[in-house]
Amino acid sequence: MSRSTVPKPPRHSSQARPADTTYRAGCQRTWAVASAEPDLAYTEQAFPECPSCLHRVEPDGAPPFCTLRPVGSAHPFAALAALNLSD
């Protein structure tokens, strides 16, 4: 009787993980987080100035948050600054 063998899947000793990226909040605080996301939501709001921060977002039906963006990245609306609407 012949014995069939099923190949085992390859073992990965180290899966590809994103490198730590430094994110900055509106208050200029920074966090190093292992993420490849273009921005993150900071929901803890643990600092005294968080309730009055201009970068705080208060969506309907969800907790408030601050958007953390990678240090050195352009603001998401930076491309709009080059628009010429006076045609």
Backbone as CSV, one residue per row, in Angstrom:
resi,resn,N_x,N_y,N_z,CA_x,CA_y,CA_z,C_x,C_y,C_z
1,MET,0.842,-1.172,0.000,0.000,0.000,0.000,0.882,1.228,0.000
2,SER,0.605,2.082,-0.903,1.415,3.288,-1.048,0.903,4.357,-0.088
3,ARG,1.824,5.075,0.460,1.465,6.121,1.417,1.616,7.474,0.738
4,SER,0.545,8.248,0.704,0.652,9.578,0.089,1.048,10.591,1.162
5,THR,1.806,11.553,0.754,2.226,12.590,1.697,1.657,13.923,1.244
6,VAL,1.214,14.644,2.188,0.691,15.984,1.925,1.773,16.969,2.325
7,PRO,2.166,17.828,1.396,3.223,18.783,1.760,2.759,19.731,2.853
8,LYS,3.656,20.006,3.748,3.347,20.959,4.816,3.522,22.374,4.301
9,PRO,2.699,23.297,4.797,2.890,24.682,4.390,4.229,25.195,4.890
10,PRO,4.821,26.146,4.186,6.109,26.672,4.642,5.970,27.343,6.004
11,ARG,6.971,27.177,6.814,6.976,27.828,8.120,7.690,29.162,8.007
12,HIS,7.074,30.152,8.529,7.655,31.496,8.504,8.136,31.828,9.901
13,SER,9.408,31.930,10.045,9.944,32.239,11.367,9.682,33.696,11.743
14,SER,9.623,34.547,10.755,9.305,35.951,11.039,8.390,36.470,9.944
15,GLN,7.179,36.742,10.318,6.234,37.270,9.351,6.521,38.750,9.161
16,ALA,6.205,39.232,7.974,6.456,40.638,7.673,5.591,41.508,8.583
17,ARG,6.241,42.274,9.407,5.541,43.206,10.283,5.969,44.610,9.909
18,PRO,5.025,45.546,9.968,5.437,46.915,9.660,6.411,47.432,10.714
19,ALA,7.311,48.256,10.278,8.268,48.876,11.196,7.556,49.946,12.016
20,ASP,8.144,50.287,13.144,7.563,51.367,13.950,7.550,52.653,13.138
21,THR,6.422,53.308,13.160,6.257,54.601,12.506,5.929,55.608,13.593
22,THR,6.517,56.779,13.534,6.219,57.811,14.523,5.046,58.636,14.023
23,TYR,3.991,58.651,14.820,2.778,59.404,14.503,2.703,60.633,15.383
24,ARG,2.130,61.715,14.854,2.009,62.973,15.597,0.539,63.378,15.670
25,ALA,0.140,63.829,16.846,-1.217,64.342,17.055,-1.232,65.856,16.810
26,GLY,-2.407,66.421,16.836,-2.555,67.865,16.665,-1.834,68.666,17.735
27,CYS,-1.703,68.082,18.932,-1.016,68.764,20.034,0.501,68.604,19.942
28,GLN,0.986,67.980,18.883,2.400,67.745,18.619,3.008,66.624,19.448
29,ARG,2.206,65.893,20.238,2.726,64.708,20.910,2.973,63.632,19.865
30,THR,3.941,62.770,20.140,4.259,61.720,19.171,4.214,60.346,19.838
31,TRP,3.896,59.338,19.021,3.888,57.947,19.445,4.556,57.122,18.360
32,ALA,5.367,56.151,18.765,5.954,55.203,17.816,5.096,53.941,17.867
33,VAL,4.492,53.612,16.728,3.563,52.490,16.644,3.941,51.637,15.438
34,ALA,3.862,50.324,15.577,4.123,49.421,14.449,2.863,49.344,13.602
35,SER,2.785,50.201,12.601,1.622,50.239,11.721,2.028,50.832,10.384
36,ALA,1.360,50.389,9.332,1.602,50.939,7.999,0.430,51.812,7.570
37,GLU,-0.456,52.136,8.492,-1.642,52.933,8.164,-1.269,54.391,7.897
38,PRO,-2.007,55.055,6.990,-1.719,56.459,6.692,-2.101,57.402,7.825
39,ASP,-3.008,56.987,8.697,-3.322,57.746,9.893,-4.003,56.816,10.892
40,LEU,-4.026,57.232,12.128,-4.637,56.456,13.203,-5.568,57.363,13.992
41,ALA,-6.525,56.787,14.685,-7.429,57.560,15.538,-6.983,57.403,16.986
42,TYR,-6.741,58.514,17.635,-6.380,58.508,19.052,-7.662,58.765,19.831
43,THR,-8.189,57.743,20.492,-9.481,57.870,21.164,-9.386,58.064,22.675
44,GLU,-8.209,57.868,23.239,-8.102,57.940,24.695,-8.407,59.338,25.242
45,GLN,-7.966,60.379,24.533,-8.222,61.766,24.959,-7.794,61.987,26.414
46,ALA,-6.585,61.550,26.758,-6.111,61.535,28.141,-5.439,62.819,28.609
47,PHE,-5.217,63.774,27.724,-4.486,64.978,28.104,-5.465,66.106,28.420
48,PRO,-5.114,67.010,29.329,-6.039,68.064,29.768,-6.558,68.937,28.624
49,GLU,-5.737,69.151,27.597,-6.162,70.021,26.510,-7.005,69.302,25.444
50,CYS,-7.157,67.990,25.553,-7.901,67.231,24.536,-9.327,67.756,24.295
51,PRO,-10.108,68.073,25.344,-11.476,68.546,25.073,-11.546,69.843,24.271
52,SER,-10.498,70.670,24.318,-10.532,71.940,23.580,-9.600,71.947,22.361
53,CYS,-8.992,70.803,22.044,-8.047,70.741,20.927,-8.753,70.971,19.595
54,LEU,-8.150,71.772,18.732,-8.741,72.070,17.426,-8.712,70.869,16.490
55,HIS,-7.923,69.844,16.813,-7.829,68.655,15.970,-8.782,67.547,16.419
56,ARG,-9.540,67.803,17.451,-10.492,66.814,17.982,-11.681,66.692,17.036
57,VAL,-12.066,65.457,16.774,-13.215,65.182,15.908,-14.289,64.544,16.781
58,GLU,-15.508,65.051,16.683,-16.614,64.513,17.477,-17.712,63.995,16.550
59,PRO,-17.589,62.745,16.080,-18.601,62.200,15.172,-19.893,61.855,15.912
60,ASP,-21.012,61.921,15.203,-22.296,61.545,15.798,-22.304,60.050,16.085
61,GLY,-22.659,59.686,17.293,-22.797,58.285,17.660,-21.506,57.529,17.881
62,ALA,-20.391,58.220,17.997,-19.107,57.556,18.225,-18.272,58.420,19.167
63,PRO,-17.283,57.833,19.826,-16.455,58.626,20.742,-15.581,59.619,19.984
64,PRO,-15.255,60.734,20.614,-14.362,61.696,19.972,-12.976,61.099,19.778
65,PHE,-12.257,61.643,18.804,-10.905,61.164,18.541,-10.067,62.267,17.925
66,CYS,-8.763,62.040,17.941,-7.805,62.913,17.278,-7.110,62.064,16.226
67,THR,-6.849,62.642,15.078,-6.169,61.895,14.030,-4.665,62.011,14.207
68,LEU,-4.006,60.853,14.250,-2.548,60.811,14.327,-2.025,60.546,12.924
69,ARG,-1.120,61.385,12.442,-0.532,61.206,11.110,0.957,60.946,11.242
70,PRO,1.525,60.163,10.328,2.968,59.927,10.392,3.751,61.241,10.320
71,VAL,4.781,61.352,11.135,5.633,62.539,11.135,6.230,62.701,9.739
72,GLY,6.181,63.913,9.213,6.758,64.196,7.902,5.812,63.981,6.738
73,SER,4.620,63.450,6.993,3.680,63.251,5.887,2.916,64.536,5.624
74,ALA,2.493,64.692,4.404,1.724,65.887,4.039,0.324,65.796,4.630
75,HIS,-0.244,66.937,4.925,-1.632,66.984,5.380,-2.505,66.418,4.268
76,PRO,-3.571,65.688,4.588,-4.386,65.081,3.536,-4.982,66.082,2.545
77,PHE,-5.150,67.336,2.962,-5.709,68.336,2.066,-4.658,69.257,1.493
78,ALA,-3.370,68.923,1.643,-2.294,69.780,1.163,-2.388,70.008,-0.343
79,ALA,-2.819,69.019,-1.096,-2.909,69.157,-2.551,-3.938,70.226,-2.942
80,LEU,-4.910,70.485,-2.093,-5.933,71.489,-2.403,-5.346,72.899,-2.394
81,ALA,-4.254,73.107,-1.699,-3.647,74.437,-1.624,-3.169,74.904,-2.991
82,ALA,-2.884,73.998,-3.893,-2.390,74.358,-5.222,-3.513,74.615,-6.224
83,LEU,-4.754,74.416,-5.827,-5.869,74.632,-6.758,-6.045,76.109,-7.066
84,ASN,-6.305,76.414,-8.316,-6.597,77.784,-8.726,-8.056,77.808,-9.154
85,LEU,-8.907,78.419,-8.328,-10.347,78.443,-8.599,-10.800,79.730,-9.268
86,SER,-9.870,80.539,-9.728,-10.239,81.846,-10.304,-10.313,81.796,-11.831
87,ASP,-10.631,80.661,-12.412,-10.744,80.572,-13.881,-11.985,81.234,-14.398
